[in-house]
């Protein structure tokens, strides 16, 4: 059995409210903690529910840091609000990590157990969760890549899983977490779906497109980027070169429960991953610093211990009576029962500190002082006050503004120190302030009412039509990194015309414009055609080939890039140009058009088509003798660039492309920017600031023009308005000086 706390987020059916907390458990965590965690892990999700978010929490309790595993389940409620929009509920569950040190569980098992609970679970807040089973984990190339990339310290986004069921995406996140030491779950965050445009701090997420700055993993495939940085490269090698089966490796990692940060404790995480895959004997586990286990037997009449009891923070009977006291018909008798049940004063001290001494139910009573005295005497007997821990709790109660005065003064008397008066805050206001606020508010309402009546009468007979402005149309602006200036200029012009553009940096060797939404692509025409056609274009008419695939050339930025021949230093170029023989092959991208390939072959070259990434890798390693690549990606050391005049190499033009979804006003905005300056050569400095300066010149923001009111139209009744305000001010002054007319006094009230 695992203890937990919970909170329910949503809104009431048919209400005008925004989303917020509806209900929550009354345990170790209060509403402020629930609200803070709710906002921390807010990320836009798809309409396909349910979805799951995995989070963590670190909370200071009695001077010590406690870790929690957070699981959020977002699902449809079956209700609608006032605008007939569907309402989604988010069910938040919080599990103390200390319970999982000796008996780890998986996220999938937690989800299955929590999803079966009612919306508002009732005590005892415990749930049965199957034990951790490393054998069910089936890591593949994508999960190995995702786990290794997390070691680089940047978030990982999995794409290509749009149609994959949510439970499979959750198992994916479960497997990634299983490939790391179990203690990293105190920092591990994941979500089964997020919006590509939302900002969040989730480490492992799924989305349609990877957000800027995230590392990308394609569902079902290994990520080549794991080899780009040392941490991910080492971690991936530990996975793929393990001496033990994956299940044994995961079981060893599950025994490493010391709280760890993936980024700050990276060396230790890598060491534990390496040792878990080694055939050598497993090292001795870390000393067990967890609190002692709870007693096996429970008091009669209880089927499960409470959360506080399991964590050695109280006794089950005291907790149960404290839970029941706010609802008791006879509060005095309930207080007596609570006092008589105390066998450990520390438990009652915790109850008083956590529940503000039951102030909400005791304060209104005439015998409140007596009841507070009974609680304080039972929680802080004379022998208990000699303990430093009890003195610390008493100090906390005395210094808290939420503690009743009767409790504060009695504790101060027990400790022999004067009670510290809480500093008076601006809220709640005093009686004089409340009176001034009421009168001032009344005067303001009168003035507003006069203005409203005038405006209503002045507009009589007119029925202005209300129009709901639609949200701005989202536009994707794509460009390689060296064309950021052009992309920002187009985006800024569209933004000023009411669009919502987002700039994406693309790989110039694999350009694929999105489909289904307006998109602007700044790239070399031949690169785009090779990507979208898979190398099946003829190579003759590039524009026609692009139009067949829904792309229109909007502008030519007057920048060209010709393919170049690279030959390794020390090798004669004529070996590949004049009657080449066996082994004199030239590497070329497999996306090249058929017409271009035939032209080069007819020239006598021996060509081998391979993926562009493989060519770049071999050139970087220096293992390729010769290759034909675009000029934009030809900067490799150790290679010469011969320029044979008659070699029919492909020529690329830097163009601006739009898809079918781009409307005519958008195209006109883009043409205005494209024709204004040489976008292909960016000025020095920040490209964003330079782009704004360019758009300021070609499309300055106009000042609003003032429209004179035509003659004969009634003007605003300023005189009447100021008269009403002046009368209200005089009324406030008179009433403040003559408080007796209100039937009372506004002198300082003393309790």
Secondary structure as UniProt FT lines:
FT   STRAND          2..3
FT   STRAND          5..10
FT   TURN            13..14
FT   STRAND          20..24
FT   HELIX           31..40
FT   STRAND          51..61
FT   TURN            62..63
FT   STRAND          64..80
FT   TURN            82..83
FT   STRAND          86..96
FT   HELIX           97..100
FT   HELIX           107..115
FT   STRAND          126..127
FT   HELIX           134..136
FT   HELIX           141..150
FT   TURN            151..153
FT   STRAND          156..159
FT   TURN            162..163
FT   HELIX           166..178
FT   HELIX           182..186
FT   STRAND          190..191
FT   TURN            196..197
FT   STRAND          204..206
FT   TURN            212..213
FT   STRAND          215..218
FT   TURN            219..220
FT   HELIX           224..227
FT   HELIX           230..240
FT   HELIX           246..254
FT   TURN            262..265
FT   HELIX           266..276
FT   TURN            300..301
FT   HELIX           307..310
FT   TURN            311..312
FT   HELIX           316..325
FT   TURN            326..327
FT   HELIX           331..340
FT   HELIX           345..354
FT   HELIX           356..358
FT   HELIX           359..362
FT   TURN            363..364
FT   TURN            366..367
FT   HELIX           368..379
FT   TURN            382..383
FT   HELIX           384..386
FT   HELIX           388..399
FT   TURN            401..402
FT   HELIX           405..415
FT   HELIX           431..458
FT   TURN            459..461
FT   STRAND          474..479
FT   HELIX           481..483
FT   HELIX           484..496
FT   TURN            497..498
FT   STRAND          500..505
FT   TURN            508..509
FT   STRAND          519..524
FT   HELIX           525..533
FT   TURN            534..535
FT   HELIX           542..548
FT   TURN            549..550
FT   STRAND          551..562
FT   STRAND          564..568
FT   TURN            569..570
FT   HELIX           574..577
FT   TURN            582..583
FT   STRAND          586..589
FT   TURN            590..591
FT   HELIX           594..602
FT   TURN            603..604
FT   STRAND          607..610
FT   HELIX           612..621
FT   STRAND          626..629
FT   HELIX           631..633
FT   TURN            637..638
FT   STRAND          639..640
FT   TURN            645..646
FT   STRAND          651..659
FT   TURN            660..661
FT   HELIX           664..674
FT   TURN            675..676
FT   TURN            679..680
FT   HELIX           687..698
FT   TURN            711..712
FT   HELIX           718..737
FT   HELIX           739..742
//
